[in-house]
């Protein structure tokens, strides 16, 4: 996106304030490569017991920027974990569900986006469940914390400090006896999570999740009406509590949809507006595939073998075993995966009878 001049190089896809769960913050604190940035932000007042959470002011600033279509373009809302000297993530190994599942483009188009959003929902719910389990395990009742956060909703506009962090008063109310010992708390969360690393998913399923619905509603109401439509409509904000088992089942269905192929049905050919060309752009990386399938503004990288195989569809073809056993398709590392990509991206289209 930077090479296409759609994102700024000093923003990339990092114009986002992440919610990083407490145990990942603790792991980042234990890593010399990320200790400094986490300690700095924690001491500056950006951390809550569940983890790194953007203050109401930071959240609203981001939503307003998104309403102006400034994602990837506004350096004022760049993630605070981003190293401004290198434009690299300061906690890359410990980034959250959103950061690990976000892509600018999807190889399987809308089906791919639905799949990765499904992963984001699942992993995000796991992060919430585990962060609350760890609070409970450390003698910090998550239910009481959520009740206090909901109680602050009536004065949501007063919870942010002038620098965009959480106000000291708000942090004292939310941290209780742990106020001033936030780094110790996060490291304790990381240690306890590491002891159960082989069954964290089971632990997440067993953990009752409490959601600050009143706080979230007040936060949404604080967004200017002209920008409110840009705020993410998460299922949690509607009062619908998602179950991990349901999210896991949904994800399995989405995964199967990625690879479904219409064998022995209609014939397919290259879309009329698709062009297969050599990738001769000056900014092309050495190890990138040498060919491109171009369709309007969309482009799909192709290996030499894929370029040869896809040219077979200059003549209409039925997807069948004969096609997969052709010399061109046998040369592919995963012919079914290639076909699924081409179909989902609209590179191949059904031939009208």
Phi, psi and omega in degrees: 000327176291316180296332179270007178062028177262334173240151173282148181293334179269007177239314185051223178260023187258020174276072189199135175261107187280151168262106183258121185296156186305321184289327176289325174298318179298320178294321177295325178293332180275357180255119182304334181286342184232358182303312188298314184292323180290315179301318181298315182288324178295312180295335178278356174094030181258359184254144174238171183303328178282345179139202177283121182227128178296139177294162177307320181297314180296320180297312181296319178303318181293315181298318179299318179296319179296324180295338177268008182061042182259012177298130181080003186231346187250105181294345180288343179243024176293142180307133181292347177275355182280132177282112184291341179281323184251347186062027177254156178287132181280348179227039190308317182290346187236021181291162188272187185297321181295314183292328182279347183242004182273134174225146177289323180222154183241133181297334179252025175053225185299324179296321178293320178296316179299321180296311182289328173295323176297319176296318180300317179298315182295307183293323178299320178292322176299317180299317179296313182298316182290322180296323179285324175299318181292324175300311179300318182294334180265014178076024180240087188306118182295328180296320177294320179299314180298322178297319178293320179295318177299323180295333179281351182300330182293343177230045186300328182285353181257003189272351184256141174279170183297334181271005178093357176278179172285142179295153180299321180299316179296318181293322178298319179293321185276329181273333181058229183294344181272358181300132183090350180238034185297317180299317178299320180296312181297320179294325177295321177298316180297317180298314183292321178295321181296328179292339181244025190299337182275350180222035181292326180294318177297322178294321179295320178297322183282345186275121173292131184259129175255135183242137180278067187296322180293319177296315181298322179294318179294322179297317179296320180294338181279350178284135177307140184303326182293341182248353189300329181295341180278351180288138180296135178265083180282146179305326181299326184288345178269356181093359179272114181275117180280144177258139183299322180299321179293319179294322179293318178296316179300319181295321178297321177295317180296324180294319180295324181296334179298325192250003178295131181234135181278075182288143174055037178240249180282164172272151181232151176217170174299137176301145184302331183264013180267138177231130177262118185225161172286143178274098183246022179294144183295337182263009181295134178283152186301320186268009179281151177304146190276355182235162179226143166258114184257131177218096186063232178277353183273147177217143180230123180290141181229138172287170179299319180294321179294321179298320178293318183291319184290335178292343175300334184274010169293339169248139183303136182226145171268139177282110181208179182296327178300317179296315182294337180267005177290158181303319182295319183280329176294338180282348180280147179290327178208090187296322180293321178295320179296315179299317180299317178299313183296322179291314183294330181273358179078014176290322174254138181229156179293137177275126179293136180294000000 
